[in-house]
């Protein structure tokens, strides 16, 4: 995990946050409400999934470079936003 954090670097972390912000902004614009919640959830998903995959031993994310990392971040943000949207519909 430490090697992943070293490889990630500050620039990549900022890129992850930006991907999450974009995903959250799109979801907030579509939903039309709770935009701050969608922004925060987008960031959480975008940052969390690469770390979860690294903790599980999937090192292809770090070895794949920044583009692969950003794709995984977008998938993570979309997953978290979809899960929250499904939960909100049931409530």
N, C-alpha and C positions, 0 to 999 in steps of 0.2 A: 504494500500500500504506500510506503514511503517513496519507493521508486516512482510510483505513479504520480504522486504529488510533486516530486522533483521534475518529472518530465512535463507535467501539466503547465507549470509556470503561471505567473501572474497574467500574462497576456491572454493565455488560453482561458483562464478563469473569467476574465472580463468578457471574452467572446461568448462563453457559456451564459453569462448573465444577460448579455445582449440578445442572444437567441431566445432565452426565456422571456425577456421583455417583449420581443416581437410577437412571440406566440401568445403571450398573455394579452397584449394589446389587440390582437386579432380576435381572440376569444371574447374579450370585453366588448369590442365593437359589435360583434355578432349578437351577444347576449343583451347588450344595451343597458346593463346595470352591473353594479359591483365590480367596476373596472379595476379598482385597487386589488381586490381579492384575486382576480384573474391574473393580474401582473405578478403578484407574489407567488401564486401557484405555478405560473409558467417558469419563473426563476427557479423555484424549488425543484421542479421536475427536470429542468435542463441541467441543473448542477448535480442533482442526486443520481441520476441514472449512470453517468460515467463512473462515479465513485462506487456505486453498487456493483457494476460489472467488474471493476478492478478488484473489489473485495472478493468477488466470486472467482477470481483468477482468470478472467477473460482479458488478456493483455493486448488483443488485437486493436482495441480502442486507442490505447496509448501509442502502439506501434504504427497505426494507420495514418497518423498525422492529424493536423488540425481539421482538415475537411471531414474526416471520419468522425472526429470528436464532435464537430458541429452537427453532423447528421444524427448522431446518437443523442445529442442534447435536444434537438428538435423532436425526436421520437419520445424522449422522456417527458418533455413539456406537454406534448400532445396527449400522452397516456394519462398524466396527472389531471390535465384539464378535462379529458373525457370521463374519467372516473368521478371527478367532482360534479360534472354536469349530470351524470347518471344518478348520483346520490341525491342531488338537488331536485331532480324530477320526481323521485320517489317520495320525497318529503312534501 
